[in-house]
Amino acid sequence: MLNECFADLLKGLVFDDQVMDWIVDALHQSHAAEKRFREDAVTRLQEEQTKIQDRLYRLYDDRLDGFIEPDYFERKSREWRQTQKGFADQSTEHQEAANDYVQDGIRLLELSKGLILCINSKTQANSESCSILWVRTQHGRTNSHHNLRNR
C-alpha cells in the first residue's frame, strides 16, 4: 500500500535532461552564495576576535601600569574572553557547516530519476520489485552512497 502511494508520487515527477541541468546549476549557484556568506561571516568574526584581543592586551598594560584596579581588570578580561569565545564558537560553526549539500542534492535527484525509471519499467522483474540498496551511509561530513538494485 505504502509502496504504491510512493510509486504514484514518483511517477508524477518529471526530470528531463534540461530540468536536471537547471536544478544542478541552481544548486551550484546557491552553494556559491552560501559559501561566500560563510566566508564573509568568518572573516568578520575573526576581525572581532582580533579587536577584543587587542583590548585585552591594552587592559593588561593598563593593569600593569596601575591605571585600573585589579577587580576591574578581572571583570573586564573575563567578560571579553567570554565574548571572544562566543565569536570563536560562531566561526567554527560557519566553518563546519555542511557544504556538500550540492552533491547530496544531485545524488538525490539522480536517485529519484532512477526510481522513476525503475517504477515505470515494463519488465516483469522491475515491475514486481525495485529496491533501494543503501550500500553505505555515513553521517557528518562524509558522503552517502546510494545504488539501485533491481531484484
Short mmCIF file of the C-alpha atoms (twelve columns), coordinates in Angstrom:
data_MODEL
# 
_entry.id   MODEL 
# 
loop_
_atom_site.group_PDB 
_atom_site.id 
_atom_site.type_symbol 
_atom_site.label_atom_id 
_atom_site.label_alt_id 
_atom_site.label_comp_id 
_atom_site.label_asym_id 
_atom_site.label_seq_id 
_atom_site.Cartn_x 
_atom_site.Cartn_y 
_atom_site.Cartn_z 
_atom_site.pdbx_PDB_model_num 
ATOM 1   C CA . MET A 1   0.000  0.000  0.000   1 
ATOM 2   C CA . LEU A 2   2.678  2.490  1.051   1 
ATOM 3   C CA . ASN A 3   4.903  1.382  -1.828  1 
ATOM 4   C CA . GLU A 4   2.087  2.029  -4.284  1 
ATOM 5   C CA . CYS A 5   1.449  5.518  -2.885  1 
ATOM 6   C CA . PHE A 6   5.145  6.334  -3.043  1 
ATOM 7   C CA . ALA A 7   5.366  4.956  -6.577  1 
ATOM 8   C CA . ASP A 8   2.378  7.090  -7.637  1 
ATOM 9   C CA . LEU A 9   4.064  10.206 -6.241  1 
ATOM 10  C CA . LEU A 10  7.305  9.420  -8.035  1 
ATOM 11  C CA . LYS A 11  5.513  8.840  -11.318 1 
ATOM 12  C CA . GLY A 12  4.338  12.455 -11.160 1 
ATOM 13  C CA . LEU A 13  7.923  13.725 -11.153 1 
ATOM 14  C CA . VAL A 14  9.439  14.584 -14.498 1 
ATOM 15  C CA . PHE A 15  13.196 15.004 -14.762 1 
ATOM 16  C CA . ASP A 16  14.202 15.505 -18.351 1 
ATOM 17  C CA . ASP A 17  17.816 16.482 -19.029 1 
ATOM 18  C CA . GLN A 18  17.024 20.188 -19.327 1 
ATOM 19  C CA . VAL A 19  15.245 20.282 -15.951 1 
ATOM 20  C CA . MET A 20  18.017 18.251 -14.349 1 
ATOM 21  C CA . ASP A 21  20.680 20.645 -15.715 1 
ATOM 22  C CA . TRP A 22  18.690 23.649 -14.480 1 
ATOM 23  C CA . ILE A 23  18.358 22.187 -10.965 1 
ATOM 24  C CA . VAL A 24  22.046 21.269 -10.804 1 
ATOM 25  C CA . ASP A 25  23.012 24.807 -11.915 1 
ATOM 26  C CA . ALA A 26  20.689 26.300 -9.292  1 
ATOM 27  C CA . LEU A 27  22.252 24.099 -6.602  1 
ATOM 28  C CA . HIS A 28  25.742 25.211 -7.620  1 
ATOM 29  C CA . GLN A 29  24.766 28.902 -7.592  1 
ATOM 30  C CA . SER A 30  23.082 28.560 -4.216  1 
ATOM 31  C CA . HIS A 31  26.134 26.797 -2.833  1 
ATOM 32  C CA . ALA A 32  28.467 29.527 -4.116  1 
ATOM 33  C CA . ALA A 33  26.349 32.239 -2.483  1 
ATOM 34  C CA . GLU A 34  26.193 30.349 0.808   1 
ATOM 35  C CA . LYS A 35  29.943 29.734 0.737   1 
ATOM 36  C CA . ARG A 36  30.619 33.469 0.209   1 
ATOM 37  C CA . PHE A 37  28.266 34.300 3.078   1 
ATOM 38  C CA . ARG A 38  30.042 31.871 5.421   1 
ATOM 39  C CA . GLU A 39  33.493 33.094 4.416   1 
ATOM 40  C CA . ASP A 40  32.449 36.735 4.982   1 
ATOM 41  C CA . ALA A 41  30.951 35.836 8.358   1 
ATOM 42  C CA . VAL A 42  34.119 34.017 9.442   1 
ATOM 43  C CA . THR A 43  36.244 36.996 8.369   1 
ATOM 44  C CA . ARG A 44  34.057 39.421 10.365  1 
ATOM 45  C CA . LEU A 45  34.152 37.168 13.427  1 
ATOM 46  C CA . GLN A 46  37.925 36.848 13.232  1 
ATOM 47  C CA . GLU A 47  38.237 40.637 12.987  1 
ATOM 48  C CA . GLU A 48  36.079 40.993 16.113  1 
ATOM 49  C CA . GLN A 49  38.220 38.422 17.933  1 
ATOM 50  C CA . THR A 50  41.337 40.405 16.997  1 
ATOM 51  C CA . LYS A 51  39.778 43.643 18.290  1 
ATOM 52  C CA . ILE A 52  38.972 42.005 21.596  1 
ATOM 53  C CA . GLN A 53  42.457 40.505 21.851  1 
ATOM 54  C CA . ASP A 54  43.939 43.994 21.295  1 
ATOM 55  C CA . ARG A 55  41.672 45.339 24.049  1 
ATOM 56  C CA . LEU A 56  42.830 42.575 26.373  1 
ATOM 57  C CA . TYR A 57  46.471 43.487 25.697  1 
ATOM 58  C CA . ARG A 58  45.759 47.165 26.423  1 
ATOM 59  C CA . LEU A 59  43.763 46.239 29.520  1 
ATOM 60  C CA . TYR A 60  46.678 44.178 30.794  1 
ATOM 61  C CA . ASP A 61  49.120 47.002 30.120  1 
ATOM 62  C CA . ASP A 62  46.824 49.432 31.971  1 
ATOM 63  C CA . ARG A 63  46.679 46.999 34.882  1 
ATOM 64  C CA . LEU A 64  50.469 46.696 34.998  1 
ATOM 65  C CA . ASP A 65  50.832 50.488 34.825  1 
ATOM 66  C CA . GLY A 66  48.372 50.899 37.708  1 
ATOM 67  C CA . PHE A 67  45.724 52.779 35.703  1 
ATOM 68  C CA . ILE A 68  42.955 50.310 36.601  1 
ATOM 69  C CA . GLU A 69  42.057 48.311 39.691  1 
ATOM 70  C CA . PRO A 70  42.575 44.516 39.819  1 
ATOM 71  C CA . ASP A 71  38.829 43.879 40.237  1 
ATOM 72  C CA . TYR A 72  38.027 45.888 37.115  1 
ATOM 73  C CA . PHE A 73  40.772 44.072 35.196  1 
ATOM 74  C CA . GLU A 74  39.446 40.642 36.228  1 
ATOM 75  C CA . ARG A 75  35.831 41.509 35.447  1 
ATOM 76  C CA . LYS A 76  36.555 43.048 32.011  1 
ATOM 77  C CA . SER A 77  39.051 40.394 30.970  1 
ATOM 78  C CA . ARG A 78  36.581 37.643 31.927  1 
ATOM 79  C CA . GLU A 79  33.775 39.425 30.024  1 
ATOM 80  C CA . TRP A 80  35.906 39.974 26.908  1 
ATOM 81  C CA . ARG A 81  37.282 36.430 26.901  1 
ATOM 82  C CA . GLN A 82  33.735 35.120 27.088  1 
ATOM 83  C CA . THR A 83  32.744 37.319 24.144  1 
ATOM 84  C CA . GLN A 84  35.859 36.204 22.293  1 
ATOM 85  C CA . LYS A 85  34.944 32.557 22.888  1 
ATOM 86  C CA . GLY A 86  31.456 33.213 21.542  1 
ATOM 87  C CA . PHE A 87  32.954 34.627 18.342  1 
ATOM 88  C CA . ALA A 88  35.284 31.627 18.068  1 
ATOM 89  C CA . ASP A 89  32.350 29.224 18.504  1 
ATOM 90  C CA . GLN A 90  30.313 31.029 15.829  1 
ATOM 91  C CA . SER A 91  33.293 30.991 13.490  1 
ATOM 92  C CA . THR A 92  33.727 27.249 13.998  1 
ATOM 93  C CA . GLU A 93  30.027 26.675 13.274  1 
ATOM 94  C CA . HIS A 94  30.331 28.539 9.983   1 
ATOM 95  C CA . GLN A 95  33.482 26.664 9.015   1 
ATOM 96  C CA . GLU A 96  31.978 23.287 9.835   1 
ATOM 97  C CA . ALA A 97  28.670 23.964 8.111   1 
ATOM 98  C CA . ALA A 98  27.764 21.199 5.720   1 
ATOM 99  C CA . ASN A 99  28.928 22.453 2.364   1 
ATOM 100 C CA . ASP A 100 28.500 19.294 0.369   1 
ATOM 101 C CA . TYR A 101 24.729 19.580 0.113   1 
ATOM 102 C CA . VAL A 102 25.106 20.272 -3.611  1 
ATOM 103 C CA . GLN A 103 26.474 16.797 -4.260  1 
ATOM 104 C CA . ASP A 104 23.843 15.284 -1.954  1 
ATOM 105 C CA . GLY A 105 21.127 17.176 -3.843  1 
ATOM 106 C CA . ILE A 106 22.417 15.962 -7.185  1 
ATOM 107 C CA . ARG A 107 22.611 12.371 -5.910  1 
ATOM 108 C CA . LEU A 108 19.052 12.638 -4.603  1 
ATOM 109 C CA . LEU A 109 17.834 13.868 -7.988  1 
ATOM 110 C CA . GLU A 110 19.658 11.055 -9.755  1 
ATOM 111 C CA . LEU A 111 18.252 8.542  -7.278  1 
ATOM 112 C CA . SER A 112 14.729 9.863  -7.873  1 
ATOM 113 C CA . LYS A 113 15.234 9.710  -11.613 1 
ATOM 114 C CA . GLY A 114 16.468 6.117  -11.310 1 
ATOM 115 C CA . LEU A 115 13.483 5.166  -9.159  1 
ATOM 116 C CA . ILE A 116 11.090 6.695  -11.660 1 
ATOM 117 C CA . LEU A 117 12.693 4.685  -14.455 1 
ATOM 118 C CA . CYS A 118 12.540 1.577  -12.312 1 
ATOM 119 C CA . ILE A 119 8.885  2.062  -11.388 1 
ATOM 120 C CA . ASN A 120 7.851  2.882  -14.949 1 
ATOM 121 C CA . SER A 121 9.724  -0.102 -16.350 1 
ATOM 122 C CA . LYS A 122 7.595  -2.584 -18.266 1 
ATOM 123 C CA . THR A 123 9.658  -5.669 -17.467 1 
ATOM 124 C CA . GLN A 124 8.258  -8.252 -15.080 1 
ATOM 125 C CA . ALA A 125 11.331 -8.200 -12.831 1 
ATOM 126 C CA . ASN A 126 11.296 -4.446 -12.419 1 
ATOM 127 C CA . SER A 127 7.555  -4.058 -12.029 1 
ATOM 128 C CA . GLU A 128 7.441  -6.718 -9.300  1 
ATOM 129 C CA . SER A 129 10.037 -5.164 -7.091  1 
ATOM 130 C CA . CYS A 130 12.513 -2.324 -7.264  1 
ATOM 131 C CA . SER A 131 14.520 -1.847 -4.146  1 
ATOM 132 C CA . ILE A 132 16.949 0.725  -2.957  1 
ATOM 133 C CA . LEU A 133 20.157 -0.730 -1.592  1 
ATOM 134 C CA . TRP A 134 21.887 1.584  0.800   1 
ATOM 135 C CA . VAL A 135 25.472 0.484  0.317   1 
ATOM 136 C CA . ARG A 136 26.895 2.861  2.837   1 
ATOM 137 C CA . THR A 137 25.508 5.798  4.707   1 
ATOM 138 C CA . GLN A 138 27.706 7.844  6.947   1 
ATOM 139 C CA . HIS A 139 26.578 10.968 8.710   1 
ATOM 140 C CA . GLY A 140 28.567 14.105 9.178   1 
ATOM 141 C CA . ARG A 141 30.880 15.425 6.518   1 
ATOM 142 C CA . THR A 142 31.285 12.189 4.549   1 
ATOM 143 C CA . ASN A 143 29.166 11.430 1.529   1 
ATOM 144 C CA . SER A 144 26.365 8.920  1.331   1 
ATOM 145 C CA . HIS A 145 26.461 6.386  -1.487  1 
ATOM 146 C CA . HIS A 146 23.250 5.037  -2.947  1 
ATOM 147 C CA . ASN A 147 22.818 2.307  -5.523  1 
ATOM 148 C CA . LEU A 148 19.708 0.945  -7.172  1 
ATOM 149 C CA . ARG A 149 19.371 -2.792 -7.421  1 
ATOM 150 C CA . ASN A 150 16.621 -4.493 -9.385  1 
ATOM 151 C CA . ARG A 151 15.541 -7.817 -7.905  1 
# 
